[in-house]
């Protein structure tokens, strides 16, 4: 009996061109490039499908959805971690969950790009040029000689640190488990505490996994500890920052600005205050959205499906 396979949330409609799906025999593949809606709408759209492919955390897969999809046998997610999947429910319903590799450099590159944009007002001046406004209005800031504070010195944070050092920045880092020895290995300073990092930094970039410990880590009290001239960058996960507190800090110019690629609710509602603030750069969760990363995502998705059908699943997420 042929499998029916649904590929969800392919916003750019590239899944079938960035990987070779032709080797999947007896698999009927249907791609959706639109958001399907709430749990009931998703369940209705996926009725009868035995394989579902997810793009990161764009579609929630709670227990209630597993209960509505008795034919589901395989769930493939891009990346090896997807907080949108109820893994206990997948196990209870006998659904195998597989993942793919994911490159870290695209998100690190975006974080650096956002930092440069904040400093040199690139997107602002581009918008002014397109609008035909008067020549040159802003005076850009420098990166050289400034302090870059990194919250989380894992693979992504370390990549950003190396670029900051290349720019001639003073780079410091902190996280709850970070040690002075690890910072020394990366060639950066150890802030000692979150408070010290907030107080010293001219640019702060977040590279932490969302967890109970990191959720709400940057709230009103933390924003008040930052320099009024400082900038905040988040390419990690929205809930690490208290969005309401951040919007208030930006509105009152308690900090100079922020660049955000992630939010509490995605897509960010059209009427959200962050969309209207001139000192907030907002991008639609582009961190992992690059051609090379997508090519790896979808190529390995095909591999996962083939291996599962052959009875030898790979990259299984337990």
Secondary structure, DSSP 4 states (H G I P E B T S, - for coil): --EEEEE---TTS-TTTSS--TT-TTEEEEE--S---SHHHHHHHHTT-SEEEE-TTSS-B-HHHHHH-TT--EEEESSS--TTB-HHHHHHTT-EEE-----SHHHHHHHHHHHHHHHHTHHHHHHHHHTTPPS----PPP-TTPEEEEE--SHHHHHHHHHHHHTT-EEEEE-TT--HHHHHHHT-EE-SSHHHHHHH-SEEEE-----TTTTT-B-HHHHHHS-TT-EEEE-S-GGGB-HHHHHHHHHTTSSSEEEES--SSSSPPTT-GGGG-TTEEE-SS-TT--HHHHHHHHHHHHHHHHHHHTT---SB--
